[in-house]
Every structure is written in C-alpha cells, then in structure tokens.
Amino acid sequence: MIHAVIYLVPLGAGRFELYSEPPDDEPSSSARPEGFFRSRIHRLREWWRDAVHSARQRDQSAPAGRLARARDWVVSSIVEMVAEQRTLWSLRDASSATLVYPSDFAAHQEIAERDRILVHARRHHGVWLVIDAALFAGSGVFVFIPGPNVLAYYFAVRVVGHYLCWRGAGQALTRTIWQTRSEPALAELGSLVNMPREARAPRVAEIAIDLNLPRLAAFFDRAAVPAR
C-alpha cells in the first residue's frame, strides 16, 4: 500500500494548490515493465534522467552545438512542468492519502477544495493529453532530419506527463482513501500572501523547515499572488 501526504497550500485570491515533495528520482529497475505503454513510459523516464544529468553537467563556458542547445531548451521547458505535476504523479498509485489543510478552514472546506482541484486537473490533463498526443504523432515528419528528433522528445514527455496527471487525479477522486489533518502553519502561510516577498521570505522559509518541505518556499514564492 502506498500512502501519500498532500498539502493544501493557500496561494491568495481564494486559490489553493495540492502540494507534495515526492522523491526526486524513482528507483530504477533493470527489468523493463511489460506492456506497450508502460515500456515506453519507462524508456522516456530513462531518457529524461539522462537529459537532465547531461544538462546539469554541461560546462557552460564551452560552446554548445545547435542540437545540444535545443536539447537543453527541451529540458528547461519541461523541468518546470515536472515540478508542477509531481504531486498528481505521486497520487496515481496511492491507495491512501492524508490531506493537510490550513487550520482556519470552515467545516468540510478542505474536501470541497480538494475535489475541485482534482476534477479540474483530470479534465485539463485529459484534454491536453489528446492534443499533445496528436502533436507528438505529427512530429514524426521530422524523423528524416539528421540528429535526434528533439521536438518528438518534447511532445512525448508532455504526453507522459499529462497521462500521469490524468491518471493521478482519477485515482485520487475515485479510489484513494483520504484522511484529513489541520495545520496552523498553512493558515499562517496564507496570511503571508499579501506581504512583499522580501518581507515574508524569512518566515516562509521557517515554515518550510518546520513542515520538512525544503522546496515549499520556492513553490510558494513562484505560485502565490504577488503583493503590490
């Protein structure tokens, strides 16, 4: 049984997002998964890990070729997408989950917000799964150009990402057994949204440490409604 811990993070203007910090890398296995789609997801994950490693290890002082720059553009474009989608990915195999929500919520508000986010995510990623699958198929026309088909890689990773999000949202809505827990630190986080970033940054960092979520501060700073 896989249990997930999901945080309902307030972002201001009545917005909330589901947030978690799954491991950076899933354990690799020498055995290739069975099934057409699973085997291709496995191959794309392996390609993605290699591409990220290469992009991070590249000597920025050395000149890069056109294909290398294109590959690094693909990687940088997808990194943010991956960061945003990891929570839904982590739910796709979760048989149970704990929803940690701000302690100032009204009764059952956390359930309504969770379901609203998941229903929207399943619809959104389902639509984009179809669109990107069509674009991936169309990118095959570039197979005759020498070198790796970077455009095909880009749309392939997007297809996999949307598929995993769609599957995660569906699992969380229909099969995952949920329990809930209130958290005062999340309520305080919501009260910091309208403060200038520089003023709120130290306290946001402290909350992230208290919750043992090292990347929460960066997520909150990027996603929260900016204060004027």
Secondary structure in CASP SS format (residue, H / E / C, confidence):
PFRMAT SS
TARGET T0000
AUTHOR 0000-0000-0000
METHOD secondary structure of the structure
MODEL  1
M C 1.00
I C 1.00
H E 1.00
A E 1.00
V E 1.00
I E 1.00
Y E 1.00
L E 1.00
V E 1.00
P E 1.00
L E 1.00
G E 1.00
A C 1.00
G C 1.00
R E 1.00
F E 1.00
E E 1.00
L E 1.00
Y E 1.00
S C 1.00
E C 1.00
P C 1.00
P C 1.00
D C 1.00
D C 1.00
E C 1.00
P C 1.00
S C 1.00
S C 1.00
S C 1.00
A C 1.00
R C 1.00
P C 1.00
E C 1.00
G C 1.00
F H 1.00
F H 1.00
R H 1.00
S H 1.00
R H 1.00
I H 1.00
H H 1.00
R H 1.00
L H 1.00
R H 1.00
E H 1.00
W H 1.00
W H 1.00
R H 1.00
D H 1.00
A H 1.00
V H 1.00
H H 1.00
S H 1.00
A H 1.00
R H 1.00
Q H 1.00
R C 1.00
D C 1.00
Q C 1.00
S C 1.00
A C 1.00
P C 1.00
A C 1.00
G C 1.00
R H 1.00
L H 1.00
A H 1.00
R H 1.00
A H 1.00
R H 1.00
D H 1.00
W H 1.00
V H 1.00
V H 1.00
S H 1.00
S H 1.00
I H 1.00
V H 1.00
E H 1.00
M H 1.00
V H 1.00
A H 1.00
E H 1.00
Q H 1.00
R H 1.00
T H 1.00
L H 1.00
W H 1.00
S H 1.00
L H 1.00
R C 1.00
D C 1.00
A C 1.00
S C 1.00
S E 1.00
A E 1.00
T E 1.00
L E 1.00
V E 1.00
Y E 1.00
P E 1.00
S C 1.00
D C 1.00
F C 1.00
A C 1.00
A C 1.00
H C 1.00
Q H 1.00
E H 1.00
I H 1.00
A H 1.00
E H 1.00
R H 1.00
D H 1.00
R H 1.00
I H 1.00
L H 1.00
V H 1.00
H H 1.00
A H 1.00
R H 1.00
R H 1.00
H H 1.00
H H 1.00
G H 1.00
V H 1.00
W H 1.00
L H 1.00
V H 1.00
I H 1.00
D H 1.00
A H 1.00
A H 1.00
L H 1.00
F H 1.00
A H 1.00
G H 1.00
S H 1.00
G H 1.00
V H 1.00
F H 1.00
V H 1.00
F H 1.00
I C 1.00
P C 1.00
G C 1.00
P C 1.00
N C 1.00
V H 1.00
L H 1.00
A H 1.00
Y H 1.00
Y H 1.00
F H 1.00
A H 1.00
V H 1.00
R H 1.00
V H 1.00
V H 1.00
G H 1.00
H H 1.00
Y H 1.00
L H 1.00
C H 1.00
W H 1.00
R H 1.00
G H 1.00
A H 1.00
G H 1.00
Q H 1.00
A H 1.00
L H 1.00
T H 1.00
R C 1.00
T C 1.00
I E 1.00
W E 1.00
Q E 1.00
T E 1.00
R E 1.00
S E 1.00
E E 1.00
P H 1.00
A H 1.00
L H 1.00
A H 1.00
E H 1.00
L H 1.00
G H 1.00
S H 1.00
L C 1.00
V C 1.00
N C 1.00
M C 1.00
P C 1.00
R H 1.00
E H 1.00
A H 1.00
R H 1.00
A H 1.00
P H 1.00
R H 1.00
V H 1.00
A H 1.00
E H 1.00
I H 1.00
A H 1.00
I H 1.00
D H 1.00
L C 1.00
N C 1.00
L C 1.00
P C 1.00
R C 1.00
L H 1.00
A H 1.00
A H 1.00
F H 1.00
F H 1.00
D H 1.00
R H 1.00
A H 1.00
A C 1.00
V C 1.00
P C 1.00
A C 1.00
R C 1.00
END
